[in-house]
Amino acid sequence: MRLVTFQADGAPRLGAVVDERVIDLARASDGRLPDSMLAFIEAGDSALSEARELVARGGDGVELGRAKLLAPIPRPRKNVFCLGLNYRDHAAEGARAMGIELKLPEHPIYFSKPPTCVIGPNAAIVYDPDVTREVDWEVEFTLVIGRGGRDIPPERVYEHIFGYTVGNDVSARELQFRHGGQWFKGKSLDTFAPIGPWIVTADEVPDPSNLDVSLRVNGVEKQRSNTREFIFDIPAMVSGLAKGITLEAGDLIMTGTPHGVGFARQPPEFLQDGDVVEAEVAGIGVLRNPVSVRRGG
């Protein structure tokens, strides 16, 4: 299933995309299903089964092109988890751009982005030129945790994944490199975590370790790779994160970006007012966001 959060009567609602229409699952089930994505994920297999039955029957809904889609989880309960330097070619281009020796990570590199970063499809990536002028793109295949847990062994990781979506780890590069080598500040400006357009449930993605990922700016391709190029695969990255840390239903994990980012290009390229960014994962969807430059946010 493709599951969305869409706005209806001024409030977010849980929907399923069927034949290019969005069905309100809570209404279609006469209230048996919850009206929020987080509650639906927490409800587990029984909710998934009922939703699949409703989707199989079809029904009335809003035309997808007329529905206002929000981020699938508009306000995550906690920070979005992220993997850094998880593609070999991206690690190499970054080392070249900074004039340092390439040293691939021996363990997954984790950082996070706060919930205030999260925006949905077609929402604007906004930045203030008095804060940053080096705003970069990073397409990210993104995991959605279903069943929570701690100390999850690698062989059990896929039992804990609810589905997959597309993310864009937008980055203010001069802030990223300025603050003592840690990445949180440069990755955490408001609107810097577009996510969407929907969540595809895990049963519809038979091989997440072999998916094309790409990104375009104004229709020009900037990034293209495949998840088989991960340095740390999904079991390694999730089990490593869960050592001593409890993952919960609805947690989001961005899995890293491939080569082709703006700061490593010659000359460097950064997002400008009016640009349109399209991040895509094959079989998942296209996440489209315009860019807006505004002083004072």
N, C-alpha and C positions, 0 to 999 in steps of 0.2 A: 504493500500500500504506500501511496504518497500521502503523508499527513501534514496538514498546514495549520497555522494559526492565522485566522483572518478576522477582520474587523466588521462587526455587524451591530447596528444601532449604538455605535460609539463604544462598544466593548469587545475585547478579544474573545474569539470562539474557536473551538476545535473543529477542524474539518478534514474530510478525505476527498482527494481529487479523483473523480470518476468520469471518464469520457469528456474531459475538459470542462467539467463542472465541479463546484465545491459543495459537498453535502455536509450540512451541520450535523455532526454525529450525536450530540446530546439531544437535539430535537428529533432526529430520525429514530432514536431509540426510546423516545418518550421519557427522557431523563435518566435512563438506566446507565448511560455512559456519561462521564464527566465532561465539562465544557472547557477544560484547560489541558494543554499538552502534558504538563508535569503530573497532574492528577491521573491522566490516562496512562502514562508510563508507569506510575506507581501501582496502578490497578492490575498490572500483570497480564498473564495469558488469557484470563477470562474476558477481559476487556478487548484484547486483540481479536479473540475468536468472534465475539459479537460484532465488532467493527467489520471484520471480514465478511460476515453474513450480510450485513447491511450494504456493503460495497457490492457484493455479488448480486443483490436485488436491484441495485441502481436507485433511481428516484430523483425527485426534484432537487434543484440546487441553484446556486449562483454561477453564472458563466465565469470561468477562471479568469478570463481577460478583464472582467469587470470587478472582480473581488480584490479588495485591498489586503494583500498579504503582509503579515508582520513577520519578525523573526520567529521560527518555529517554537522556540522557548524565549518569549520576549524579555523576561527578566530571570536569568539563571539564579539559583539560590546562592551560588558562590562563584568564585572566579573561574573563567574558562582556562582549562589546562592547555599548555602548548608545548610542542617539541621544537627545539632549535637544532639546526644543522643536521637534519635527518635524511638529506639527500647528498650523496658524495659530490656531485657536480656543483651544488649550491655552496657546500663548504669550500670547494676549490675556488669558485669565483670570488667568494668573500675574502679568502686569503690573498688572492692576487690583487684585489682592489685595495686592500689595506697594507700590502707590501710585507706580509708575514709568511712564514713557512706553513704549509698545509699540515695540519695534524688532525686526523679524524678522531671524533670522540670515542672513547672506550666504553662509555656508558651513556644512556640517553640524557640529553640536556633538557631540563624542564624549566618553564617559567609560566607566568599566568597573566591574564588580562581581566580587569574587574568587570562586573556585570554592566556597569554604566557605559562600557564600550559598545554593547550589543545593539545593532540595528538590523532591520530586515531588508528584503529585496526592494529595490527602487528607492529606498531611503538614501539621503545624501550623506556621503563622507564629507564632513565639515572640518576645516582647519583654519586657524588664525595665523596669518603670516608673522605676527609679532611673537608667536610661540614656536612655530616651525615653518621652514621653507623647503624641507627635504622629506616629503611624504611619499612613501614607497608602497608598492603592492606585493602581496604574497598569497597566491592561491593555496588553499589547504583542504585536503580531504579530512572530514571531521567526523569523529565518532560520537555517538550518543549512548551513554550508559543506561541500561535497563535495570537489571537486578544489581543492587549495590553489594559491596563487600570490601574486605580488607585482606591483604596477603593472598591475593588471587594467584594461583599457579598458572604458568603460561598455557598449559593444556586446557584450562577451564575458562580462558579469557572470553572466547566467543559466546559462552553461555551468559555473559554479563553485558553483551552489546545489544541494545534495542534496535538501533538503526544507524543511518549515515546521512550526512548532509554536506553542504559546501560552505567553507569559510574563507575569509580574506583577512589575513593578519596584517592589517595596515600599520605602517611603522614610520615614526618620525626619526630619521636616521641620525641627525645631529644630536638629538636627545638620547637616543639609544647608546651612542658611543661616548657621550659626555659624562654620564653619571656613574663613574667608578667601574665601568665594565659590566654592570648589571643592566638588564634590558627592560625592566618593568616600566619605568617612566616613558620611554620612547614608544612602547607598545600599547599604552594605556589611555591615550587621549579619548575623550568622548567621540563616539561614532566610529572608532577604529577597529571594530569587530563585526563587520557585516556577516550574517549567517542566514542560510536559506537556499532555495526558496521554500523547501519542505524537507521533511525527514522521510527517507525511504526505509521501510522496515527491513531488518537484516535478512529475512527469508527471501527477499527479492534481489539480493546481491550475493550470488553464489561464490564469487572469488574477489573479495576486497583487496587482495594482494596483487591484483592485475587490472588496474583501472587507469585509463588515461586521465591526466590532469593538465589543464591549460588555463591561460589567462590572456585576455585581450584588453588593450586600451585604445578606445576610439576605433575598434575593429581591427587593429594591428596586433598580431600575436606577439606576446612578450615571453611567455613561459609555455613549455610543453614537456611533459615527462610521463612517467607511469609509476604507480605505487610499488611496482616490483623493484624500483630503485631505492626503496627505503634502506637506510643503514641498519635501523632497528625496526623489525617487523611489528605488526600489531600485538601479538602475544608478548613480545619483549617490552614494548613501550608501556602497555597497560599493566602488566604484572610488576614491572619496575616501579611505576608510579604508585601502585597499590601496596607496596611494602611499607607497612606502618602507617598508611594513610587510608582512611575509609572513603571509598567512592560511593556515591549515592545516585539514585534514580534521577535522570535528567542531567547529570554532569556531562560537560562537553570537553572533548579532547581534540585539538587541532594537531595534525600529525606531521607537520613540517612542510616546507615549500621547496620546489626544485629550482634549478638555475634559471636565470633570466630576470632577476630583480633589477630595479632601476639604478641603485647606487653603485652596482658593480659594472655597469655599462660604460663604454668609452665613446663620448663623454657621458657622465651620469645623467639619468633621466628621472624626473619626479613628477608627481601628479599636479595638474594645474586646474584652475577654475574652469568648469564646463566639460572636463574630461568625463568619459563614461568607461567604467571598468566592468568587465565581464569575466568572472571566475567560473570555471566549468570542471566538473568531474563526470566522465562518461558513465551513463547509466543512472546518475543521480540527478543532475540538472545544471542549470545556468543561473548564477547569482549576479544580478546586474545592479550597479550603483553609480549614480552620478557623483561628481565632485563639486563642492562649493567652498569658496574661500570667503571667509567673513571675519572681519576684525571684531574682537570681543566675543568670539564664539559663534 
